[in-house]
């Protein structure tokens, strides 16, 4: 049965198998961790490796997560349109408790290579965890969220795309925003992420 992006309901497809000690979504195993524990891990890695290496590591982690989620959605669900398939990314990101994701503008053209996808992230666990350990940053801090959006959209479009935060709670804004474009369409804000994207 075909569906719209907003019809997706993760709670209907999560299976808790207490006999095996496994929680699954379709054929993917899920693990559930307390956000504070992840925040401590993030902060420890940040302190050990420094800003640039930590950003690279968490961006790659998020990218893999987003790419894998897209493949699960494409394989297991039939959407009304390609646009609904693309828009289901923010929906599943929200269901996973990572952030409340609200798309603003979506446009793309596979023939010309144009891609533009913007939106608002509210209650980013990553920004909240960063601020629980640090003062406001000078740069965006939602590295796994940006990686997730980049991985999801790259899997959808079939060409590498990059998500960057023009606005981030971690640097003093009252919410976070994302903007996803091809690498060549970006300005200097994307410079720290381009080398990371090349490694993926």
C-alpha positions in Angstrom: 0.0 0.0 0.0 1.4 3.4 -1.0 1.9 6.0 1.7 2.8 9.6 2.3 5.9 10.5 4.3 3.8 11.6 7.2 2.0 8.2 7.3 5.2 6.5 8.6 4.9 5.2 12.1 8.1 3.6 13.5 6.3 2.2 16.6 4.4 -0.2 14.4 7.5 -1.8 12.9 9.8 -2.0 15.9 10.1 -5.6 17.3 11.3 -6.2 20.8 12.5 -9.7 21.1 13.3 -10.1 24.8 14.3 -13.8 24.4 17.1 -12.9 22.1 17.9 -9.6 23.6 17.4 -7.9 20.2 15.3 -5.0 19.1 14.9 -4.7 15.3 13.4 -2.4 12.7 12.8 -4.6 9.6 16.1 -6.4 9.2 18.2 -3.8 11.1 19.2 -4.3 14.7 18.6 -1.3 16.9 20.3 -0.4 20.2 18.8 2.1 22.7 21.1 4.2 24.7 20.4 7.0 27.2 21.1 10.4 25.5 23.2 11.5 28.5 25.5 8.5 28.0 25.9 9.3 24.3 26.6 12.9 25.3 29.4 11.8 27.7 30.9 9.6 25.0 30.7 12.5 22.5 32.4 14.9 25.0 35.1 12.4 25.9 35.9 11.9 22.2 35.9 15.6 21.6 38.3 16.2 24.5 40.6 13.3 23.4 40.7 14.0 19.7 40.0 17.7 19.4 37.4 19.6 17.4 38.3 18.6 13.8 38.8 14.9 14.4 35.7 14.6 16.6 33.6 16.5 13.9 34.9 14.1 11.2 34.1 11.0 13.3 30.6 12.0 14.3 29.7 13.3 10.8 30.8 9.9 9.3 28.8 8.1 12.0 25.7 10.2 11.2 26.2 9.7 7.4 26.2 5.9 7.8 23.1 6.1 9.9 21.2 8.2 7.4 22.3 6.2 4.4 21.3 2.9 6.0 17.9 4.3 7.1 17.2 5.5 3.6 17.9 2.0 2.2 15.5 0.4 4.8 12.8 2.9 3.9 13.2 2.4 0.1 13.2 -1.4 0.4 10.4 -1.8 2.8 7.9 0.9 2.0 6.1 2.2 -1.1 5.5 5.9 -1.1 3.1 8.0 -3.2 5.9 9.8 -4.8 9.7 10.3 -4.9 9.1 13.5 -2.9 7.4 11.5 -0.1 10.3 9.1 0.0 12.8 12.0 0.3 10.6 13.7 3.0 10.3 10.5 5.0 13.9 11.2 6.2 13.0 14.0 8.5 10.0 11.9 9.7 12.1 8.9 10.7 14.8 11.2 12.2 12.0 12.6 14.4 10.6 9.2 15.3 14.1 8.1 16.4 14.1 10.8 19.1 17.2 12.5 17.7 15.6 15.8 16.8 12.2 17.2 15.7 12.8 17.8 11.9 10.5 20.1 9.9 11.2 20.6 6.2 10.9 24.1 4.7 11.8 23.9 1.1 12.6 21.0 -1.2 13.5 21.1 -4.9 15.6 18.9 -7.0 16.2 17.9 -10.6 18.1 14.7 -11.4 18.9 15.7 -14.9 20.5 19.0 -14.1 21.9 17.9 -10.7 20.1 20.6 -8.8 19.3 19.8 -5.2 18.1 22.1 -2.4 16.5 20.9 0.8 16.1 23.2 3.9 14.4 22.8 7.2 14.3 23.4 10.9 15.7 21.1 13.7 14.1 21.6 17.1 15.3 19.9 20.3 18.5 18.6 18.8 19.9 16.1 21.4 23.3 16.8 20.0 23.2 20.6 20.6 21.7 20.0 24.1 24.4 17.5 25.0 27.2 19.8 23.7 25.9 22.8 25.8 25.6 20.6 28.9 29.4 20.4 28.9 30.6 23.5 27.0 29.9 27.1 26.5 28.4 28.3 23.2 30.5 27.3 20.2 31.6 29.6 17.3 30.5 26.9 14.7 27.6 24.5 14.4 27.9 21.4 16.6 25.2 19.0 15.3 27.7 16.9 13.4 25.8 13.6 13.5 22.6 15.3 12.4 24.3 16.9 9.5 26.0 13.6 8.6 22.6 11.9 8.7 21.0 14.4 6.4 23.9 14.2 4.0 23.8 10.4 4.0 20.1 10.2 3.6 19.9 12.6 0.7 23.0 11.2 -1.0 21.4 7.8 -1.0 18.2 9.2 -2.4 19.8 11.4 -5.1 22.6 9.0 -6.2 25.2 11.8 -6.0 27.0 13.2 -3.0 25.2 15.9 -1.2 26.2 17.9 1.9 24.1 19.2 4.8 25.4 22.1 6.8 23.8 24.1 9.7 23.4 27.8 8.9 21.8 28.1 12.4 22.6 26.0 15.4 21.5 26.0 19.1 25.0 25.0 20.0 26.3 28.4 19.0 23.6 30.4 20.7 20.7 30.3 18.2 17.3 29.4 19.6 17.0 26.4 17.2 18.9 24.6 14.5 18.4 24.6 10.7 19.7 22.5 7.9 20.5 23.2 4.3 21.5 20.4 1.9 23.1 21.1 -1.5 25.6 19.6 -3.9 29.2 20.3 -2.7 29.9 22.6 -5.6 26.9 24.8 -4.7 28.2 25.5 -1.2 30.1 28.6 0.1 32.9 28.7 2.7 30.5 27.4 5.4 31.0 23.9 3.9 34.7 24.0 3.8 35.3 21.9 7.0 33.0 19.2 5.7 34.1 18.8 2.1 37.3 16.8 3.0 35.1 14.5 5.2 32.7 14.0 2.4 35.5 13.0 0.1 36.4 10.2 2.4 33.0 8.6 2.2 
